[in-house]
């Protein structure tokens, strides 16, 4: 696609996220079946038992099957098997250094 646009690939962004963080983030998602609001039991706890505080009848929150921990782990295993965790091979330039910065998630 880039060659069709006569545009060379001169930069790559590689996001490295610890698998445990991915698993925690995704498997912690819950949603309200009525209004669709999304909660995360780890970063924005909805209370116990988890219920929607936006809806009048306070329905229980649901976890999608594809957000279950076992499913997330399987998806990561397939990702690693099919793509690997190593970055693509790119020519390096003196200006390009790997970053050691970490990102903080906010909701």
Secondary structure as UniProt FT lines:
FT   HELIX           3..5
FT   HELIX           19..27
FT   STRAND          29..32
FT   TURN            33..35
FT   STRAND          38..40
FT   TURN            41..43
FT   TURN            47..50
FT   TURN            56..57
FT   STRAND          60..62
FT   HELIX           65..67
FT   HELIX           69..83
FT   TURN            94..95
//
